[in-house]
Every structure is written in C-alpha cells, then in structure tokens.
Amino acid sequence: MNGYTFLFTTLYGYEYEVGFAEDYMLSDDGLVFQFFITTDECNHSPRDGNVYLTVVAILEEFFKRKELSVVYICDQHDGRQSVRQRLFRIWFSNYSGNNLYELVSKTMTVDDADYTVNLLARKDSPVLLDRKEALEALYIRLVDK
C-alpha cells in the first residue's frame, strides 16, 4: 500500500481531497502514513458537518488494519496551522470512538517554524509503543539541534 486518496464535494460545492501517503519519519516498515486534507478553494468554506463525518468514515476504514499509524502535520501555507490543529483536536475529542485510539502530539521547531506532529494509532496496535518512542526520539533530535 503506497497510499490512497478520496475526493468529495461538500453541500456547498467545495471539493476536498483526503488521503494517506507513506511516511518514513517514524518507521521504515511501510505502516506509517501521513494523513492530509486539502481543498483547492481559496476561500474558507462554510461549516459542513458532513466533512467531519466523511473524514471520520475514511479514518475508520483506514484503521481496520490495527497495525497502521497516521501522522498528521497541520499545513502552514497560510499561517492557519493553529486553527487546523484546534479543529483536529476538536474532531478527535468529539469522536464517539476516540477511546479506541491514542493521539500523541509534539510541537517541534524546524527552520524557525513550529510544526505540531500528531501521531494517531489504535490503542491495540502491536506497534503503538514503537511509534510513540520514535516520535519522542524525533522530538528530542530536533529540539537538541
């Protein structure tokens, strides 16, 4: 599995792409994927609760394989990464099945820019501890630069 993407259109006609791309930041075993949500729209789309429901359905399908992990880093292109991080946290806390998953976040500074790296994995994943240790090691390596 190299990754995959899903395209959908909101009730207001905005097109979104949600997907997963192999990521080797925390492991080279091919089981860690960077998760992304993008839209080509320049304007901020009106709130549409179906976006949340669609993203949750996609993540639930992805996590049917319990050994998979997701890394989510909020896009900084428009300076709204903190808004994206807050929304991601709200979505996770409002998700009725959040007790099945572990979310670990670390904020790191790279080239004078702050990035929050979110690791999301099932609590019953056989590699959860390895992923958390890899995230901590990455954090220490970048902080000690």
C-alpha atoms as one frame of an Amber mdcrd trajectory, in Angstrom:
protein
   0.000   0.000   0.000   1.657   3.276  -1.132  -1.273   5.392  -0.067  -4.591
   6.444  -1.389  -6.858   9.461  -1.705 -10.548  10.205  -1.651 -12.273  13.132
  -3.313 -15.609  14.511  -2.185 -17.734  17.618  -2.610 -19.409  19.388   0.295
 -23.025  20.527   0.411 -21.749  23.969  -0.603 -19.822  22.726  -3.641 -16.318
  22.799  -2.182 -14.074  19.945  -3.265 -11.857  18.189  -0.735  -9.152  15.595
  -1.062  -8.454  13.353   1.915  -5.683  10.861   1.772  -2.763   8.901   3.068
   0.804   8.824   1.788   3.530   6.523   3.058   5.701   8.316   5.572   9.083
   7.210   6.865   9.513   9.804   9.614   8.748   7.298  12.403   9.396   3.952
  10.741  10.512   2.363   7.513   8.155  -0.625   7.794   5.558   0.868   5.407
   2.874   1.031   8.113   3.013   4.759   8.895   1.111   7.167   6.680   0.921
  10.915   6.577  -2.725  11.955   6.618  -3.836  15.034   4.706  -6.948  17.060
   3.998  -6.783  19.618   1.201  -9.075  21.825  -0.803  -8.346  23.933  -3.876
 -10.708  26.631  -2.696  -9.023  29.916  -1.753 -11.900  30.999   0.443 -12.817
  29.318   3.692 -15.735  27.010   3.086 -18.854  27.327   5.236 -19.148  24.762
   8.011 -20.498  21.493   6.756 -20.845  18.716   9.351 -20.624  16.152   6.580
 -16.920  16.964   6.146 -16.283  15.696   9.679 -18.455  12.617   9.110 -16.701
  11.851   5.832 -13.217  12.221   7.325 -14.176  10.017  10.278 -15.552   7.327
   7.939 -12.324   7.385   5.917 -10.175   7.099   9.055 -12.315   4.279  10.443
 -11.842   2.336   7.224  -8.095   3.000   7.290  -7.765   1.797  10.890  -9.413
  -1.552  10.200  -5.783  -2.648   9.958  -4.742  -2.149  13.564  -1.014  -2.024
  12.839  -1.324   1.148  10.732  -0.469   4.577  12.145  -1.174   8.090  10.974
   0.993  11.182  11.205  -0.854  14.457  10.771   1.037  17.749  10.460  -1.059
  20.872  10.038  -0.338  22.765   6.822   1.345  26.141   7.350   0.962  27.650
   3.875  -1.481  30.346   5.021  -0.491  30.736   8.669  -3.616  28.904   9.880
  -1.895  25.811  11.231  -3.076  26.518  14.792  -6.688  26.680  13.554  -6.240
  23.337  11.800  -4.637  21.818  14.899  -7.505  23.033  17.093 -10.087  21.625
  14.659  -8.252  18.279  14.516  -8.271  18.132  18.339 -11.981  19.043  18.489
 -12.853  16.396  15.909 -10.891  13.787  17.859 -12.434  14.714  21.215 -15.956
  14.713  19.734 -15.486  11.353  18.020 -17.512   8.728  19.887 -14.852   6.049
  19.336 -11.882   8.109  20.469 -11.305   5.759  23.411 -10.087   3.162  20.880
  -7.256   5.412  19.683  -4.224   7.120  21.097  -3.354  10.638  19.963   0.104
  11.957  20.788   1.134  15.469  19.747   4.555  17.076  19.772   5.354  20.631
  18.678   8.749  20.949  17.037  10.659  23.892  15.621  12.338  23.341  12.282
  13.979  26.232  10.418  12.298  28.757  12.766   8.832  27.347  12.064   6.728
  25.469  14.607   5.135  22.218  13.495   2.790  20.095  15.547   3.215  16.449
  14.668   0.215  14.326  15.625   0.506  10.571  15.855  -2.769   8.665  15.754
  -2.951   4.893  16.209  -5.232   2.259  17.610  -4.590   1.509  21.274  -4.471
  -2.206  20.425  -1.834  -1.710  17.733   1.089  -4.089  18.208   3.485  -1.264
  17.238   1.970   1.630  19.221   4.808   1.755  21.741   7.397   1.725  18.937
   5.625   4.627  17.197   5.426   6.687  20.385   9.109   6.071  21.096  10.011
   7.052  17.517   8.025  10.289  17.841   9.758  11.088  21.128  13.175  10.362
  19.576  12.363  12.645  16.623  11.287  15.372  19.026  14.475  15.072  21.089
  16.634  15.043  17.952  15.006  18.222  16.612  14.875  20.045  19.952  18.549
  19.309  20.694  19.742  20.781  17.385
